[in-house]
Every structure is written in structure tokens, then in C-alpha cells.
Amino acid sequence: KVESDRFFVGPIWHATAKTSFNLRYDYTKRAWKDTGAAIGFANRSEKIEALQAGVDWEALRTITVSGYIRQEKLRSSVNAGYKANVYGVAARANF
């Protein structure tokens, strides 16, 4: 059984009619309970934190272009965990 608790906040600022900026902080805590000793991740626990900043631009009424940068960190009782920087670009068509 995995128990998971999550908290996140994500404010958005509409700077203009076509441009908005967003932030997001996400914190997740997971714990594996009652897994038994034979399983390799018995009593495993993890904490995941992510901080993201992004921008959305409505190029046309039906086209939105987005970009973001996110920093992620995972701490685990089983392994070393990881740190990652993620960059993204997307285009969305609305019909």
C-alpha cells in the first residue's frame, strides 16, 4: 500500500490580454506501508519537490504558445534520488 500526500499552489498573473505568467510549487510525500520484508522497497519513503515558472502567449485567438522551466528534486530512502532541470515549449490549437 502506498500512502501519498500532496500540496501544490499555482498562481497565474494575466499581464495582458494575450500574455500570462504562472508559477507552481508542488510537494509530494509518499510512503510504502505494509509491503513485507521480501519486497525490495519495504518501508520506502520519498519526497518530491518541483518549482516551475512559465509563460503563455496567445499568438492568435486559436493558437497559444507556452514555455516553462522547472526544477525537480526527489529524495528517497532507497536510492540517491535525483535533481533535474526541465525546459519545455508547447503550442496549443483551440478549435
N, C-alpha and C positions, 0 to 999 in steps of 0.2 A: 504494500500500500504506500502510495506517495502522498504526503501532505504538502500543500503549496499555499503560500501567502504572497499576495502581490499588491503593490502600491504604485500608482503612477499619477502624474499630473502633466497636463499638456496644454499650456496656454497658447492662444493664437492671437496675433495682432494684425488686423487688416489695415495696413499702412495707407493703401489707396484702394480705389475700386477694383483694380486689377492685380494688386500685389499684396501678399500676406506673408508674415513671418511666423514660425512656430518653434516652440521648444518642447522637449519631452524628457522627463526623468522617470525611469522605470526601475523598480527594485523588486526582485523576486527571491523568496527564500523557500527552498524545497528540502524535505527530509523523507528518506525511505524508512518506513517503520514496519516491524514485524515481517522482515524478509527472510529470516532464518540465517543461520551461520554458513550454510552451503553456498549461498549466492555471493558472488564477488563484491557486491555493493551493499552488504549488510550495514545498517546504521550510517549510510552515506548521507551527507548534507551538502547543500550548495547554496551560494549566494550569488546572484547575478545583478549587476548594476549597469544601466545604459543611460547615456546622456546624448540627446540628439538636438540639432538645430537645423532648420530647413527654411526654404523659401518656395512659394508658389506664385507663378505669374500667369495670368490669363492672357495669352497672346491674342487669341480671338475668342468670341463668345463660346465656341465649341472646343477650343484647344487650350489646355493648361500644361505648362512646363514647370517641373519641380526639380529641386536639388536639395541634398541634405548631406550632413556629416554626422556620424555617430561614433561615440567611443563606448566600448563594451568591456566589462571585466567580469570574469567568472572565478570564484574561489570555491574549491571543492575539498572535502575531507579525504577523497580517494586519490586525486591526482593534483598536479601543479596548477590546474586551471589555465586561464588564458587572458590576454589583453588584446583587443583588436580595435583598429580604426577602420571605419567603413564609410565609403563615399558613394553617393548614388545620384543618378539623374533619371528622370522619367518624363514621358509625355502622355497626356490623357486626352482622349477624344470623347466628348459628350454629345450624344445624339438624342 
